[in-house]
Amino acid sequence: MVDIHCHLLPGIDDGPVDWAEALALARMFAEAGVEKIVVTPHFIPGVYSWTREEGEALHRKLVDRLRREGLVLETFLSAEVGIFPELPQWIEEDKVPLMPTGRHLLLEAPMYGSESVVRDMAYAVLSVGVTPIFAHPERSPLFMEVGLARDLVASEGVFQLDAGGLIGRWGGEIKRISMNLIDAGLVRYVASDSHGPGRREPSEFVMAAEEVEKLWGPEIRKALFHENPLELTKVPPKL
């Protein structure tokens, strides 16, 4: 399996507090059969403020620690980016870590605000040649019904569900929304959104994959947990 949304870097956001927690979480992923992880610390200016260079340096340390621990887990650096007005400009200035493809951005579905703000930002990100991947829309009040989701997908936006929603972590209503989004064909990825041991552990990722296979079949499981996320880890060749 491939996980495209995971808070694995220590001390940079609300994920692991230190290397002990980070490595314990990495070991859980390896034992769960996850082969590749895109690490996505929160990136919200004024809240979780870090530069691309700082993130890359911390990620290099992670790669080294995994090697020394003997953990066979390939990782890539990206970010879960909050909506802020300067985001399109920062993308053009190469200040925001994109997905390994260089053409996708993990954009946090806001817990408050208006549909117009989400639409405008989606179109603005698309206008600079980047596809927004909305993280955990099932937990955003703006996506309680599938109307906004349909509009954004029609405009080339895509959606990533959290595994926890599919197994009822946040209750029956969020599970219902998660299932409706899959039924409507609007979901391209499922991810763990793990924050550390005891906080959305890899076991929930596995349970969600099993639930998807039970309800929608092995091909949908393969697409949401392996094939589609794998595409996001393909780094384009340098010219």
BALOBA-1460 file (C-alpha; in Angstrom, 3 decimals):
// residues 239
<rec num="1" residu="m" x="0.000" y="0.000" z="0.000"/>
<rec num="2" residu="v" x="0.972" y="3.637" z="-0.508"/>
<rec num="3" residu="d" x="0.051" y="6.385" z="1.957"/>
<rec num="4" residu="i" x="-0.002" y="9.954" z="0.603"/>
<rec num="5" residu="h" x="-1.004" y="11.777" z="3.792"/>
<rec num="6" residu="c" x="0.930" y="11.124" z="6.971"/>
<rec num="7" residu="h" x="2.417" y="13.305" z="9.706"/>
<rec num="8" residu="l" x="5.663" y="11.405" z="10.274"/>
<rec num="9" residu="l" x="8.280" y="14.133" z="10.714"/>
<rec num="10" residu="p" x="8.918" y="14.924" z="14.398"/>
<rec num="11" residu="g" x="8.592" y="18.332" z="16.021"/>
<rec num="12" residu="i" x="7.374" y="20.221" z="12.963"/>
<rec num="13" residu="d" x="3.595" y="20.157" z="13.498"/>
<rec num="14" residu="d" x="1.069" y="18.214" z="15.608"/>
<rec num="15" residu="g" x="2.555" y="14.867" z="14.591"/>
<rec num="16" residu="p" x="5.257" y="12.922" z="16.490"/>
<rec num="17" residu="v" x="6.926" y="14.970" z="19.200"/>
<rec num="18" residu="d" x="10.351" y="13.331" z="18.835"/>
<rec num="19" residu="w" x="12.325" y="10.720" z="16.898"/>
<rec num="20" residu="a" x="11.227" y="7.927" z="19.214"/>
<rec num="21" residu="e" x="7.580" y="8.499" z="18.295"/>
<rec num="22" residu="a" x="8.369" y="9.022" z="14.616"/>
<rec num="23" residu="l" x="10.335" y="5.782" z="14.351"/>
<rec num="24" residu="a" x="7.722" y="3.851" z="16.315"/>
<rec num="25" residu="l" x="5.090" y="5.045" z="13.837"/>
<rec num="26" residu="a" x="7.328" y="4.201" z="10.868"/>
<rec num="27" residu="r" x="7.784" y="0.694" z="12.246"/>
<rec num="28" residu="m" x="3.995" y="0.299" z="12.483"/>
<rec num="29" residu="f" x="3.651" y="1.290" z="8.832"/>
<rec num="30" residu="a" x="6.309" y="-1.172" z="7.721"/>
<rec num="31" residu="e" x="4.671" y="-3.967" z="9.722"/>
<rec num="32" residu="a" x="1.291" y="-3.088" z="8.185"/>
<rec num="33" residu="g" x="2.673" y="-3.632" z="4.688"/>
<rec num="34" residu="v" x="2.909" y="0.002" z="3.623"/>
<rec num="35" residu="e" x="5.789" y="0.427" z="1.186"/>
<rec num="36" residu="k" x="5.802" y="4.144" z="0.400"/>
<rec num="37" residu="i" x="4.732" y="7.209" z="2.390"/>
<rec num="38" residu="v" x="4.417" y="10.834" z="1.373"/>
<rec num="39" residu="v" x="5.109" y="12.717" z="4.605"/>
<rec num="40" residu="t" x="2.839" y="15.737" z="4.810"/>
<rec num="41" residu="p" x="3.382" y="18.025" z="7.815"/>
<rec num="42" residu="h" x="0.930" y="20.882" z="8.156"/>
<rec num="43" residu="f" x="2.007" y="23.984" z="6.240"/>
<rec num="44" residu="i" x="0.024" y="26.997" z="7.463"/>
<rec num="45" residu="p" x="1.848" y="30.362" z="7.643"/>
<rec num="46" residu="g" x="1.586" y="31.786" z="11.144"/>
<rec num="47" residu="v" x="0.483" y="28.451" z="12.625"/>
<rec num="48" residu="y" x="2.881" y="25.801" z="11.336"/>
<rec num="49" residu="s" x="5.565" y="27.881" z="9.679"/>
<rec num="50" residu="w" x="8.560" y="26.109" z="8.171"/>
<rec num="51" residu="t" x="10.532" y="26.669" z="5.031"/>
<rec num="52" residu="r" x="10.926" y="24.185" z="2.234"/>
<rec num="53" residu="e" x="14.649" y="23.957" z="3.086"/>
<rec num="54" residu="e" x="13.882" y="23.138" z="6.721"/>
<rec num="55" residu="g" x="11.440" y="20.444" z="5.667"/>
<rec num="56" residu="e" x="13.925" y="18.912" z="3.248"/>
<rec num="57" residu="a" x="16.650" y="18.838" z="5.913"/>
<rec num="58" residu="l" x="14.347" y="17.106" z="8.400"/>
<rec num="59" residu="h" x="13.240" y="14.628" z="5.751"/>
<rec num="60" residu="r" x="16.874" y="13.730" z="4.993"/>
<rec num="61" residu="k" x="17.319" y="12.964" z="8.693"/>
<rec num="62" residu="l" x="14.227" y="10.757" z="8.564"/>
<rec num="63" residu="v" x="15.595" y="8.804" z="5.600"/>
<rec num="64" residu="d" x="18.875" y="8.285" z="7.462"/>
<rec num="65" residu="r" x="17.152" y="7.186" z="10.677"/>
<rec num="66" residu="l" x="14.963" y="4.711" z="8.798"/>
<rec num="67" residu="r" x="18.052" y="3.247" z="7.121"/>
<rec num="68" residu="r" x="19.869" y="2.886" z="10.434"/>
<rec num="69" residu="e" x="16.813" y="1.219" z="11.996"/>
<rec num="70" residu="g" x="16.618" y="-1.235" z="9.098"/>
<rec num="71" residu="l" x="13.110" y="-0.111" z="8.144"/>
<rec num="72" residu="v" x="12.301" y="-0.698" z="4.476"/>
<rec num="73" residu="l" x="10.044" y="2.287" z="3.870"/>
<rec num="74" residu="e" x="10.425" y="4.772" z="1.028"/>
<rec num="75" residu="t" x="9.417" y="8.320" z="1.964"/>
<rec num="76" residu="f" x="8.843" y="11.545" z="0.067"/>
<rec num="77" residu="l" x="8.397" y="15.090" z="1.352"/>
<rec num="78" residu="s" x="5.284" y="17.112" z="0.696"/>
<rec num="79" residu="a" x="2.874" y="19.045" z="2.943"/>
<rec num="80" residu="e" x="-0.746" y="19.360" z="3.973"/>
<rec num="81" residu="v" x="-1.320" y="22.981" z="3.039"/>
<rec num="82" residu="g" x="-3.942" y="25.229" z="4.555"/>
<rec num="83" residu="i" x="-5.758" y="27.805" z="2.458"/>
<rec num="84" residu="f" x="-4.182" y="31.257" z="2.621"/>
<rec num="85" residu="p" x="-4.447" y="34.167" z="0.162"/>
<rec num="86" residu="e" x="-0.850" y="34.089" z="-1.085"/>
<rec num="87" residu="l" x="-0.844" y="30.352" z="-1.820"/>
<rec num="88" residu="p" x="-0.878" y="30.557" z="-5.658"/>
<rec num="89" residu="q" x="1.980" y="33.072" z="-5.586"/>
<rec num="90" residu="w" x="3.958" y="30.907" z="-3.143"/>
<rec num="91" residu="i" x="3.489" y="27.912" z="-5.440"/>
<rec num="92" residu="e" x="4.941" y="29.887" z="-8.341"/>
<rec num="93" residu="e" x="7.838" y="30.998" z="-6.119"/>
<rec num="94" residu="d" x="8.539" y="27.347" z="-5.181"/>
<rec num="95" residu="k" x="7.947" y="27.994" z="-1.475"/>
<rec num="96" residu="v" x="5.366" y="25.249" z="-0.992"/>
<rec num="97" residu="p" x="6.285" y="21.539" z="-1.097"/>
<rec num="98" residu="l" x="4.128" y="19.864" z="-3.732"/>
<rec num="99" residu="m" x="3.594" y="16.157" z="-4.210"/>
<rec num="100" residu="p" x="6.575" y="14.313" z="-5.756"/>
<rec num="101" residu="t" x="5.028" y="14.737" z="-9.214"/>
<rec num="102" residu="g" x="5.518" y="18.508" z="-8.910"/>
<rec num="103" residu="r" x="1.987" y="18.913" z="-10.280"/>
<rec num="104" residu="h" x="-0.231" y="18.127" z="-7.280"/>
<rec num="105" residu="l" x="-0.869" y="19.869" z="-3.958"/>
<rec num="106" residu="l" x="-2.444" y="18.347" z="-0.834"/>
<rec num="107" residu="l" x="-4.861" y="21.078" z="0.252"/>
<rec num="108" residu="e" x="-6.604" y="20.780" z="3.602"/>
<rec num="109" residu="a" x="-10.389" y="20.890" z="3.298"/>
<rec num="110" residu="p" x="-11.312" y="23.738" z="5.669"/>
<rec num="111" residu="m" x="-13.432" y="23.168" z="8.755"/>
<rec num="112" residu="y" x="-14.998" y="26.611" z="8.397"/>
<rec num="113" residu="g" x="-15.417" y="29.309" z="5.762"/>
<rec num="114" residu="s" x="-17.489" y="29.439" z="2.627"/>
<rec num="115" residu="e" x="-17.860" y="27.409" z="-0.540"/>
<rec num="116" residu="s" x="-16.808" y="30.440" z="-2.581"/>
<rec num="117" residu="v" x="-13.428" y="30.588" z="-0.816"/>
<rec num="118" residu="v" x="-12.812" y="26.896" z="-1.564"/>
<rec num="119" residu="r" x="-13.893" y="27.252" z="-5.193"/>
<rec num="120" residu="d" x="-11.788" y="30.377" z="-5.738"/>
<rec num="121" residu="m" x="-8.673" y="28.777" z="-4.248"/>
<rec num="122" residu="a" x="-9.151" y="25.590" z="-6.256"/>
<rec num="123" residu="y" x="-9.375" y="27.592" z="-9.478"/>
<rec num="124" residu="a" x="-6.402" y="29.763" z="-8.465"/>
<rec num="125" residu="v" x="-4.230" y="26.697" z="-7.793"/>
<rec num="126" residu="l" x="-5.309" y="25.136" z="-11.075"/>
<rec num="127" residu="s" x="-4.452" y="28.389" z="-12.863"/>
<rec num="128" residu="v" x="-0.765" y="27.973" z="-11.921"/>
<rec num="129" residu="g" x="-0.671" y="24.440" z="-13.326"/>
<rec num="130" residu="v" x="-1.181" y="22.486" z="-10.104"/>
<rec num="131" residu="t" x="-3.994" y="20.057" z="-9.270"/>
<rec num="132" residu="p" x="-5.469" y="20.468" z="-5.766"/>
<rec num="133" residu="i" x="-6.062" y="17.269" z="-3.801"/>
<rec num="134" residu="f" x="-8.558" y="18.075" z="-1.064"/>
<rec num="135" residu="a" x="-7.671" y="16.198" z="2.136"/>
<rec num="136" residu="h" x="-10.450" y="14.681" z="4.281"/>
<rec num="137" residu="p" x="-13.454" y="16.513" z="2.728"/>
<rec num="138" residu="e" x="-15.717" y="14.118" z="4.652"/>
<rec num="139" residu="r" x="-14.880" y="16.015" z="7.849"/>
<rec num="140" residu="s" x="-15.506" y="19.482" z="6.401"/>
<rec num="141" residu="p" x="-18.994" y="20.992" z="6.852"/>
<rec num="142" residu="l" x="-18.643" y="22.386" z="3.332"/>
<rec num="143" residu="f" x="-18.788" y="18.879" z="1.869"/>
<rec num="144" residu="m" x="-21.733" y="17.478" z="3.825"/>
<rec num="145" residu="e" x="-23.435" y="16.913" z="0.472"/>
<rec num="146" residu="v" x="-21.689" y="16.014" z="-2.762"/>
<rec num="147" residu="g" x="-22.614" y="19.142" z="-4.754"/>
<rec num="148" residu="l" x="-19.425" y="21.123" z="-4.109"/>
<rec num="149" residu="a" x="-17.344" y="17.975" z="-4.518"/>
<rec num="150" residu="r" x="-18.899" y="17.268" z="-7.918"/>
<rec num="151" residu="d" x="-18.212" y="20.834" z="-9.062"/>
<rec num="152" residu="l" x="-14.559" y="20.715" z="-7.995"/>
<rec num="153" residu="v" x="-13.946" y="17.307" z="-9.563"/>
<rec num="154" residu="a" x="-15.528" y="18.582" z="-12.779"/>
<rec num="155" residu="s" x="-12.923" y="21.361" z="-12.663"/>
<rec num="156" residu="e" x="-10.074" y="18.829" z="-12.256"/>
<rec num="157" residu="g" x="-9.797" y="18.870" z="-8.461"/>
<rec num="158" residu="v" x="-9.504" y="15.503" z="-6.680"/>
<rec num="159" residu="f" x="-10.300" y="14.090" z="-3.241"/>
<rec num="160" residu="q" x="-8.531" y="12.080" z="-0.543"/>
<rec num="161" residu="l" x="-10.511" y="10.458" z="2.250"/>
<rec num="162" residu="d" x="-9.082" y="9.640" z="5.659"/>
<rec num="163" residu="a" x="-9.123" y="5.959" z="6.564"/>
<rec num="164" residu="g" x="-10.700" y="6.743" z="9.936"/>
<rec num="165" residu="g" x="-13.859" y="8.070" z="8.351"/>
<rec num="166" residu="l" x="-14.484" y="4.788" z="6.548"/>
<rec num="167" residu="i" x="-14.276" y="2.717" z="9.721"/>
<rec num="168" residu="g" x="-16.447" y="5.020" z="11.851"/>
<rec num="169" residu="r" x="-13.748" y="6.785" z="13.880"/>
<rec num="170" residu="w" x="-15.699" y="10.064" z="13.724"/>
<rec num="171" residu="g" x="-19.166" y="8.561" z="13.850"/>
<rec num="172" residu="g" x="-21.828" y="7.318" z="11.525"/>
<rec num="173" residu="e" x="-22.506" y="10.590" z="9.731"/>
<rec num="174" residu="i" x="-18.927" y="11.054" z="8.548"/>
<rec num="175" residu="k" x="-18.823" y="7.401" z="7.525"/>
<rec num="176" residu="r" x="-22.002" y="7.999" z="5.499"/>
<rec num="177" residu="i" x="-20.447" y="11.016" z="3.761"/>
<rec num="178" residu="s" x="-17.279" y="9.030" z="3.032"/>
<rec num="179" residu="m" x="-19.281" y="6.230" z="1.478"/>
<rec num="180" residu="n" x="-21.418" y="8.660" z="-0.544"/>
<rec num="181" residu="l" x="-18.288" y="10.269" z="-2.002"/>
<rec num="182" residu="i" x="-16.930" y="6.878" z="-3.072"/>
<rec num="183" residu="d" x="-20.328" y="5.837" z="-4.448"/>
<rec num="184" residu="a" x="-20.397" y="9.040" z="-6.503"/>
<rec num="185" residu="g" x="-16.975" y="8.233" z="-7.982"/>
<rec num="186" residu="l" x="-15.423" y="11.369" z="-6.512"/>
<rec num="187" residu="v" x="-12.606" y="9.814" z="-4.440"/>
<rec num="188" residu="r" x="-9.182" y="9.104" z="-5.906"/>
<rec num="189" residu="y" x="-7.191" y="8.327" z="-2.738"/>
<rec num="190" residu="v" x="-7.601" y="7.017" z="0.793"/>
<rec num="191" residu="a" x="-4.828" y="7.877" z="3.256"/>
<rec num="192" residu="s" x="-4.050" y="7.338" z="6.924"/>
<rec num="193" residu="d" x="-3.589" y="10.964" z="8.061"/>
<rec num="194" residu="s" x="-1.683" y="9.340" z="10.913"/>
<rec num="195" residu="h" x="-0.238" y="11.695" z="13.543"/>
<rec num="196" residu="g" x="1.672" y="9.222" z="15.696"/>
<rec num="197" residu="p" x="1.302" y="6.089" z="17.822"/>
<rec num="198" residu="g" x="-2.229" y="6.060" z="19.183"/>
<rec num="199" residu="r" x="-3.357" y="8.783" z="16.782"/>
<rec num="200" residu="r" x="-4.835" y="7.254" z="13.604"/>
<rec num="201" residu="e" x="-2.430" y="4.339" z="13.513"/>
<rec num="202" residu="p" x="-1.603" y="2.331" z="10.361"/>
<rec num="203" residu="s" x="-3.928" y="-0.433" z="11.578"/>
<rec num="204" residu="e" x="-6.848" y="1.875" z="10.726"/>
<rec num="205" residu="f" x="-5.443" y="2.279" z="7.206"/>
<rec num="206" residu="v" x="-5.477" y="-1.510" z="6.817"/>
<rec num="207" residu="m" x="-8.984" y="-1.766" z="8.267"/>
<rec num="208" residu="a" x="-10.244" y="0.876" z="5.838"/>
<rec num="209" residu="a" x="-8.713" y="-1.017" z="2.909"/>
<rec num="210" residu="e" x="-10.507" y="-4.166" z="4.032"/>
<rec num="211" residu="e" x="-13.778" y="-2.244" z="4.370"/>
<rec num="212" residu="v" x="-13.434" y="-0.819" z="0.874"/>
<rec num="213" residu="e" x="-12.755" y="-4.264" z="-0.564"/>
<rec num="214" residu="k" x="-15.792" y="-5.686" z="1.235"/>
<rec num="215" residu="l" x="-18.137" y="-2.939" z="-0.022"/>
<rec num="216" residu="w" x="-16.728" y="-2.058" z="-3.460"/>
<rec num="217" residu="g" x="-14.456" y="-4.947" z="-4.404"/>
<rec num="218" residu="p" x="-10.721" y="-5.602" z="-4.804"/>
<rec num="219" residu="e" x="-10.265" y="-3.382" z="-7.864"/>
<rec num="220" residu="i" x="-11.506" y="-0.264" z="-6.040"/>
<rec num="221" residu="r" x="-9.303" y="-1.134" z="-3.056"/>
<rec num="222" residu="k" x="-6.317" y="-1.481" z="-5.351"/>
<rec num="223" residu="a" x="-7.043" y="1.844" z="-7.042"/>
<rec num="224" residu="l" x="-7.594" y="3.876" z="-3.855"/>
<rec num="225" residu="f" x="-4.811" y="2.386" z="-1.725"/>
<rec num="226" residu="h" x="-2.129" y="1.515" z="-4.273"/>
<rec num="227" residu="e" x="-2.419" y="2.414" z="-7.943"/>
<rec num="228" residu="n" x="-3.650" y="6.009" z="-7.699"/>
<rec num="229" residu="p" x="-1.408" y="7.028" z="-4.775"/>
<rec num="230" residu="l" x="1.559" y="5.325" z="-6.426"/>
<rec num="231" residu="e" x="1.212" y="7.724" z="-9.350"/>
<rec num="232" residu="l" x="1.787" y="10.659" z="-6.972"/>
<rec num="233" residu="t" x="5.186" y="9.275" z="-5.923"/>
<rec num="234" residu="k" x="6.624" y="9.354" z="-9.435"/>
<rec num="235" residu="v" x="9.229" y="12.083" z="-9.509"/>
<rec num="236" residu="p" x="9.600" y="13.607" z="-12.974"/>
<rec num="237" residu="p" x="13.078" y="13.396" z="-14.548"/>
<rec num="238" residu="k" x="15.231" y="16.483" z="-14.263"/>
<rec num="239" residu="l" x="15.720" y="18.316" z="-17.527"/>
